[in-house]
Amino acid sequence: MVKSEERLGILLWFRLSRFYNQNIKKNQSKLKRSWNFDGNV
């Protein structure tokens, strides 16, 4: 049961990371101004 939950968590995290990476590429300057963020996640 734990393995299935971890696997779902990894899949969700991977999708969210891809989604945020796309937004970082689009709004990288805005993120750097507001978050002081590298964009190398």
PDB file of N, CA, C, O and CB in Angstrom:
ATOM      1  N   MET A   1       0.838  -1.206   0.000  1.00  0.00           N
ATOM      2  CA  MET A   1       0.000   0.000   0.000  1.00  0.00           C
ATOM      3  C   MET A   1       0.870   1.253   0.000  1.00  0.00           C
ATOM      4  O   MET A   1       0.598   2.218  -0.714  1.00  0.00           O
ATOM      5  CB  MET A   1      -0.946   0.008   1.223  1.00  0.00           C
ATOM      6  N   VAL A   2       1.918   1.215   0.814  1.00  0.00           N
ATOM      7  CA  VAL A   2       2.812   2.372   0.872  1.00  0.00           C
ATOM      8  C   VAL A   2       3.501   2.586  -0.474  1.00  0.00           C
ATOM      9  O   VAL A   2       3.684   3.720  -0.916  1.00  0.00           O
ATOM     10  CB  VAL A   2       3.861   2.190   1.986  1.00  0.00           C
ATOM     11  N   LYS A   3       3.881   1.478  -1.119  1.00  0.00           N
ATOM     12  CA  LYS A   3       4.578   1.593  -2.405  1.00  0.00           C
ATOM     13  C   LYS A   3       3.678   2.260  -3.450  1.00  0.00           C
ATOM     14  O   LYS A   3       4.138   3.107  -4.216  1.00  0.00           O
ATOM     15  CB  LYS A   3       5.029   0.199  -2.900  1.00  0.00           C
ATOM     16  N   SER A   4       2.410   1.884  -3.481  1.00  0.00           N
ATOM     17  CA  SER A   4       1.495   2.472  -4.464  1.00  0.00           C
ATOM     18  C   SER A   4       1.319   3.961  -4.197  1.00  0.00           C
ATOM     19  O   SER A   4       1.280   4.763  -5.131  1.00  0.00           O
ATOM     20  CB  SER A   4       0.127   1.758  -4.433  1.00  0.00           C
ATOM     21  N   GLU A   5       1.213   4.331  -2.921  1.00  0.00           N
ATOM     22  CA  GLU A   5       1.050   5.745  -2.584  1.00  0.00           C
ATOM     23  C   GLU A   5       2.296   6.528  -2.957  1.00  0.00           C
ATOM     24  O   GLU A   5       2.199   7.632  -3.492  1.00  0.00           O
ATOM     25  CB  GLU A   5       0.744   5.916  -1.089  1.00  0.00           C
ATOM     26  N   GLU A   6       3.470   5.966  -2.678  1.00  0.00           N
ATOM     27  CA  GLU A   6       4.713   6.645  -3.037  1.00  0.00           C
ATOM     28  C   GLU A   6       4.819   6.800  -4.543  1.00  0.00           C
ATOM     29  O   GLU A   6       5.275   7.830  -5.040  1.00  0.00           O
ATOM     30  CB  GLU A   6       5.924   5.878  -2.497  1.00  0.00           C
ATOM     31  N   ARG A   7       4.394   5.768  -5.268  1.00  0.00           N
ATOM     32  CA  ARG A   7       4.486   5.820  -6.727  1.00  0.00           C
ATOM     33  C   ARG A   7       3.576   6.914  -7.278  1.00  0.00           C
ATOM     34  O   ARG A   7       3.966   7.658  -8.178  1.00  0.00           O
ATOM     35  CB  ARG A   7       4.116   4.455  -7.344  1.00  0.00           C
ATOM     36  N   LEU A   8       2.362   7.009  -6.734  1.00  0.00           N
ATOM     37  CA  LEU A   8       1.442   8.066  -7.165  1.00  0.00           C
ATOM     38  C   LEU A   8       2.028   9.435  -6.816  1.00  0.00           C
ATOM     39  O   LEU A   8       1.941  10.367  -7.614  1.00  0.00           O
ATOM     40  CB  LEU A   8       0.044   7.887  -6.503  1.00  0.00           C
ATOM     41  N   GLY A   9       2.615   9.556  -5.647  1.00  0.00           N
ATOM     42  CA  GLY A   9       3.217  10.821  -5.244  1.00  0.00           C
ATOM     43  C   GLY A   9       4.342  11.220  -6.190  1.00  0.00           C
ATOM     44  O   GLY A   9       4.466  12.391  -6.551  1.00  0.00           O
ATOM     45  N   ILE A  10       5.163  10.251  -6.592  1.00  0.00           N
ATOM     46  CA  ILE A  10       6.267  10.528  -7.517  1.00  0.00           C
ATOM     47  C   ILE A  10       5.721  10.978  -8.864  1.00  0.00           C
ATOM     48  O   ILE A  10       6.239  11.925  -9.456  1.00  0.00           O
ATOM     49  CB  ILE A  10       7.165   9.280  -7.692  1.00  0.00           C
ATOM     50  N   LEU A  11       4.671  10.305  -9.359  1.00  0.00           N
ATOM     51  CA  LEU A  11       4.090  10.691 -10.648  1.00  0.00           C
ATOM     52  C   LEU A  11       3.506  12.093 -10.576  1.00  0.00           C
ATOM     53  O   LEU A  11       3.693  12.892 -11.493  1.00  0.00           O
ATOM     54  CB  LEU A  11       3.007   9.691 -11.076  1.00  0.00           C
ATOM     55  N   LEU A  12       2.800  12.397  -9.491  1.00  0.00           N
ATOM     56  CA  LEU A  12       2.216  13.734  -9.348  1.00  0.00           C
ATOM     57  C   LEU A  12       3.316  14.783  -9.247  1.00  0.00           C
ATOM     58  O   LEU A  12       3.227  15.842  -9.867  1.00  0.00           O
ATOM     59  CB  LEU A  12       1.297  13.800  -8.108  1.00  0.00           C
ATOM     60  N   TRP A  13       4.359  14.488  -8.461  1.00  0.00           N
ATOM     61  CA  TRP A  13       5.463  15.436  -8.324  1.00  0.00           C
ATOM     62  C   TRP A  13       6.143  15.664  -9.655  1.00  0.00           C
ATOM     63  O   TRP A  13       6.507  16.796  -9.970  1.00  0.00           O
ATOM     64  CB  TRP A  13       6.477  14.941  -7.296  1.00  0.00           C
ATOM     65  N   PHE A  14       6.326  14.610 -10.454  1.00  0.00           N
ATOM     66  CA  PHE A  14       6.979  14.733 -11.753  1.00  0.00           C
ATOM     67  C   PHE A  14       6.156  15.622 -12.679  1.00  0.00           C
ATOM     68  O   PHE A  14       6.698  16.491 -13.362  1.00  0.00           O
ATOM     69  CB  PHE A  14       7.188  13.346 -12.387  1.00  0.00           C
ATOM     70  N   ARG A  15       4.833  15.397 -12.697  1.00  0.00           N
ATOM     71  CA  ARG A  15       3.969  16.219 -13.552  1.00  0.00           C
ATOM     72  C   ARG A  15       3.982  17.662 -13.105  1.00  0.00           C
ATOM     73  O   ARG A  15       4.065  18.569 -13.933  1.00  0.00           O
ATOM     74  CB  ARG A  15       2.537  15.687 -13.547  1.00  0.00           C
ATOM     75  N   LEU A  16       3.900  17.890 -11.795  1.00  0.00           N
ATOM     76  CA  LEU A  16       3.925  19.260 -11.283  1.00  0.00           C
ATOM     77  C   LEU A  16       5.262  19.921 -11.576  1.00  0.00           C
ATOM     78  O   LEU A  16       5.305  21.101 -11.926  1.00  0.00           O
ATOM     79  CB  LEU A  16       3.647  19.278  -9.776  1.00  0.00           C
ATOM     80  N   SER A  17       6.357  19.176 -11.436  1.00  0.00           N
ATOM     81  CA  SER A  17       7.680  19.751 -11.701  1.00  0.00           C
ATOM     82  C   SER A  17       7.797  20.151 -13.165  1.00  0.00           C
ATOM     83  O   SER A  17       8.351  21.208 -13.468  1.00  0.00           O
ATOM     84  CB  SER A  17       8.798  18.750 -11.329  1.00  0.00           C
ATOM     85  N   ARG A  18       7.285  19.326 -14.083  1.00  0.00           N
ATOM     86  CA  ARG A  18       7.321  19.681 -15.504  1.00  0.00           C
ATOM     87  C   ARG A  18       6.477  20.923 -15.745  1.00  0.00           C
ATOM     88  O   ARG A  18       6.884  21.821 -16.483  1.00  0.00           O
ATOM     89  CB  ARG A  18       6.819  18.507 -16.381  1.00  0.00           C
ATOM     90  N   PHE A  19       5.287  20.976 -15.116  1.00  0.00           N
ATOM     91  CA  PHE A  19       4.396  22.117 -15.290  1.00  0.00           C
ATOM     92  C   PHE A  19       5.070  23.395 -14.796  1.00  0.00           C
ATOM     93  O   PHE A  19       5.032  24.418 -15.480  1.00  0.00           O
ATOM     94  CB  PHE A  19       3.068  21.886 -14.544  1.00  0.00           C
ATOM     95  N   TYR A  20       5.689  23.345 -13.608  1.00  0.00           N
ATOM     96  CA  TYR A  20       6.346  24.520 -13.063  1.00  0.00           C
ATOM     97  C   TYR A  20       7.585  24.890 -13.874  1.00  0.00           C
ATOM     98  O   TYR A  20       7.890  26.072 -14.032  1.00  0.00           O
ATOM     99  CB  TYR A  20       6.720  24.283 -11.609  1.00  0.00           C
ATOM    100  N   ASN A  21       8.298  23.895 -14.387  1.00  0.00           N
ATOM    101  CA  ASN A  21       9.464  24.194 -15.224  1.00  0.00           C
ATOM    102  C   ASN A  21       9.054  24.949 -16.475  1.00  0.00           C
ATOM    103  O   ASN A  21       9.764  25.859 -16.905  1.00  0.00           O
ATOM    104  CB  ASN A  21      10.198  22.906 -15.608  1.00  0.00           C
ATOM    105  N   GLN A  22       7.912  24.587 -17.072  1.00  0.00           N
ATOM    106  CA  GLN A  22       7.422  25.300 -18.242  1.00  0.00           C
ATOM    107  C   GLN A  22       7.069  26.735 -17.870  1.00  0.00           C
ATOM    108  O   GLN A  22       7.371  27.657 -18.627  1.00  0.00           O
ATOM    109  CB  GLN A  22       6.202  24.583 -18.844  1.00  0.00           C
ATOM    110  N   ASN A  23       6.435  26.938 -16.719  1.00  0.00           N
ATOM    111  CA  ASN A  23       6.079  28.277 -16.285  1.00  0.00           C
ATOM    112  C   ASN A  23       7.314  29.094 -15.951  1.00  0.00           C
ATOM    113  O   ASN A  23       7.346  30.302 -16.184  1.00  0.00           O
ATOM    114  CB  ASN A  23       5.154  28.215 -15.086  1.00  0.00           C
ATOM    115  N   ILE A  24       8.338  28.434 -15.402  1.00  0.00           N
ATOM    116  CA  ILE A  24       9.588  29.126 -15.089  1.00  0.00           C
ATOM    117  C   ILE A  24      10.240  29.622 -16.373  1.00  0.00           C
ATOM    118  O   ILE A  24      10.747  30.743 -16.417  1.00  0.00           O
ATOM    119  CB  ILE A  24      10.554  28.198 -14.315  1.00  0.00           C
ATOM    120  N   LYS A  25      10.232  28.801 -17.412  1.00  0.00           N
ATOM    121  CA  LYS A  25      10.820  29.224 -18.682  1.00  0.00           C
ATOM    122  C   LYS A  25      10.078  30.438 -19.243  1.00  0.00           C
ATOM    123  O   LYS A  25      10.692  31.333 -19.825  1.00  0.00           O
ATOM    124  CB  LYS A  25      10.796  28.067 -19.700  1.00  0.00           C
ATOM    125  N   LYS A  26       8.745  30.462 -19.064  1.00  0.00           N
ATOM    126  CA  LYS A  26       7.951  31.569 -19.591  1.00  0.00           C
ATOM    127  C   LYS A  26       8.128  32.822 -18.732  1.00  0.00           C
ATOM    128  O   LYS A  26       8.293  33.921 -19.261  1.00  0.00           O
ATOM    129  CB  LYS A  26       6.464  31.176 -19.661  1.00  0.00           C
ATOM    130  N   ASN A  27       8.094  32.659 -17.418  1.00  0.00           N
ATOM    131  CA  ASN A  27       8.076  33.789 -16.499  1.00  0.00           C
ATOM    132  C   ASN A  27       9.319  33.805 -15.609  1.00  0.00           C
ATOM    133  O   ASN A  27       9.241  34.128 -14.424  1.00  0.00           O
ATOM    134  CB  ASN A  27       6.816  33.747 -15.638  1.00  0.00           C
ATOM    135  N   GLN A  28      10.455  33.455 -16.190  1.00  0.00           N
ATOM    136  CA  GLN A  28      11.676  33.318 -15.398  1.00  0.00           C
ATOM    137  C   GLN A  28      12.061  34.649 -14.764  1.00  0.00           C
ATOM    138  O   GLN A  28      12.456  34.682 -13.599  1.00  0.00           O
ATOM    139  CB  GLN A  28      12.826  32.794 -16.268  1.00  0.00           C
ATOM    140  N   SER A  29      11.954  35.747 -15.511  1.00  0.00           N
ATOM    141  CA  SER A  29      12.335  37.050 -14.976  1.00  0.00           C
ATOM    142  C   SER A  29      11.411  37.456 -13.837  1.00  0.00           C
ATOM    143  O   SER A  29      11.863  38.006 -12.832  1.00  0.00           O
ATOM    144  CB  SER A  29      12.313  38.111 -16.079  1.00  0.00           C
ATOM    145  N   LYS A  30      10.105  37.184 -13.991  1.00  0.00           N
ATOM    146  CA  LYS A  30       9.153  37.526 -12.935  1.00  0.00           C
ATOM    147  C   LYS A  30       9.455  36.741 -11.668  1.00  0.00           C
ATOM    148  O   LYS A  30       9.415  37.286 -10.565  1.00  0.00           O
ATOM    149  CB  LYS A  30       7.713  37.257 -13.395  1.00  0.00           C
ATOM    150  N   LEU A  31       9.762  35.430 -11.835  1.00  0.00           N
ATOM    151  CA  LEU A  31      10.080  34.606 -10.673  1.00  0.00           C
ATOM    152  C   LEU A  31      11.358  35.089 -10.004  1.00  0.00           C
ATOM    153  O   LEU A  31      11.448  35.099  -8.777  1.00  0.00           O
ATOM    154  CB  LEU A  31      10.216  33.136 -11.078  1.00  0.00           C
ATOM    155  N   LYS A  32      12.341  35.486 -10.792  1.00  0.00           N
ATOM    156  CA  LYS A  32      13.587  35.967 -10.204  1.00  0.00           C
ATOM    157  C   LYS A  32      13.347  37.254  -9.421  1.00  0.00           C
ATOM    158  O   LYS A  32      13.957  37.474  -8.375  1.00  0.00           O
ATOM    159  CB  LYS A  32      14.646  36.195 -11.296  1.00  0.00           C
ATOM    160  N   ARG A  33      12.451  38.107  -9.935  1.00  0.00           N
ATOM    161  CA  ARG A  33      12.181  39.366  -9.233  1.00  0.00           C
ATOM    162  C   ARG A  33      11.420  39.119  -7.929  1.00  0.00           C
ATOM    163  O   ARG A  33      11.753  39.690  -6.891  1.00  0.00           O
ATOM    164  CB  ARG A  33      11.382  40.320 -10.136  1.00  0.00           C
ATOM    165  N   SER A  34      10.385  38.255  -7.994  1.00  0.00           N
ATOM    166  CA  SER A  34       9.521  38.078  -6.836  1.00  0.00           C
ATOM    167  C   SER A  34      10.074  37.039  -5.854  1.00  0.00           C
ATOM    168  O   SER A  34       9.980  37.216  -4.639  1.00  0.00           O
ATOM    169  CB  SER A  34       8.132  37.672  -7.288  1.00  0.00           C
ATOM    170  N   TRP A  35      10.644  35.966  -6.382  1.00  0.00           N
ATOM    171  CA  TRP A  35      11.091  34.870  -5.531  1.00  0.00           C
ATOM    172  C   TRP A  35      12.613  34.847  -5.348  1.00  0.00           C
ATOM    173  O   TRP A  35      13.110  34.172  -4.446  1.00  0.00           O
ATOM    174  CB  TRP A  35      10.628  33.554  -6.113  1.00  0.00           C
ATOM    175  N   ASN A  36      13.347  35.562  -6.175  1.00  0.00           N
ATOM    176  CA  ASN A  36      14.809  35.449  -6.232  1.00  0.00           C
ATOM    177  C   ASN A  36      15.175  33.992  -6.496  1.00  0.00           C
ATOM    178  O   ASN A  36      15.925  33.367  -5.745  1.00  0.00           O
ATOM    179  CB  ASN A  36      15.472  35.960  -4.903  1.00  0.00           C
ATOM    180  N   PHE A  37      14.622  33.476  -7.585  1.00  0.00           N
ATOM    181  CA  PHE A  37      14.586  32.032  -7.854  1.00  0.00           C
ATOM    182  C   PHE A  37      15.516  31.698  -9.014  1.00  0.00           C
ATOM    183  O   PHE A  37      15.559  32.420 -10.010  1.00  0.00           O
ATOM    184  CB  PHE A  37      13.139  31.562  -8.169  1.00  0.00           C
ATOM    185  N   ASP A  38      16.261  30.598  -8.883  1.00  0.00           N
ATOM    186  CA  ASP A  38      17.209  30.207  -9.926  1.00  0.00           C
ATOM    187  C   ASP A  38      16.495  29.679 -11.166  1.00  0.00           C
ATOM    188  O   ASP A  38      16.844  30.052 -12.286  1.00  0.00           O
ATOM    189  CB  ASP A  38      18.173  29.151  -9.393  1.00  0.00           C
ATOM    190  N   GLY A  39      15.506  28.820 -10.979  1.00  0.00           N
ATOM    191  CA  GLY A  39      14.882  28.141 -12.097  1.00  0.00           C
ATOM    192  C   GLY A  39      15.622  26.868 -12.466  1.00  0.00           C
ATOM    193  O   GLY A  39      15.382  26.296 -13.529  1.00  0.00           O
ATOM    194  N   ASN A  40      16.522  26.419 -11.593  1.00  0.00           N
ATOM    195  CA  ASN A  40      17.282  25.200 -11.867  1.00  0.00           C
ATOM    196  C   ASN A  40      16.752  24.020 -11.069  1.00  0.00           C
ATOM    197  O   ASN A  40      17.504  23.107 -10.727  1.00  0.00           O
ATOM    198  CB  ASN A  40      18.756  25.415 -11.556  1.00  0.00           C
ATOM    199  N   VAL A  41      15.457  24.040 -10.771  1.00  0.00           N
ATOM    200  CA  VAL A  41      14.863  22.921 -10.035  1.00  0.00           C
ATOM    201  C   VAL A  41      14.582  21.805 -11.026  1.00  0.00           C
ATOM    202  O   VAL A  41      14.077  20.750 -10.640  1.00  0.00           O
ATOM    203  CB  VAL A  41      13.555  23.353  -9.285  1.00  0.00           C
TER     204      VAL A  41
END
